[in-house]
Amino acid sequence: MGFVDIVGVATGYIKQDFDLSDGVAQLLPSMVFIWFALVSIPTSIFQARKGKKITVIIGMIITGLGLLVPFIVYSYITVVLGFVMLGIGNTLLQVSANPL
């Protein structure tokens, strides 16, 4: 899946850094994939109106920001925000780039 693969590796470190329970730690990877379910259809509608190229560019920007956010400020909230952005950005990329 690309950049989203980092979520699985990072979850163990985040669990340790923030002393999270197993259940709370496993919500992090789930957040990435929940966004795929929620954003896929709106992305296809946006893509039909604006085009694949702009959708891919927006997806790359959101994914890049999602990777950077936890490095700028490392807190549980920023990690969650970063994972959400990874989920949304990766959804835009998968919906628009796969048909190319």
Secondary structure as UniProt FT lines:
FT   HELIX           2..4
FT   HELIX           5..17
FT   TURN            18..19
FT   HELIX           22..50
FT   HELIX           52..72
FT   HELIX           76..97
FT   TURN            98..99
//
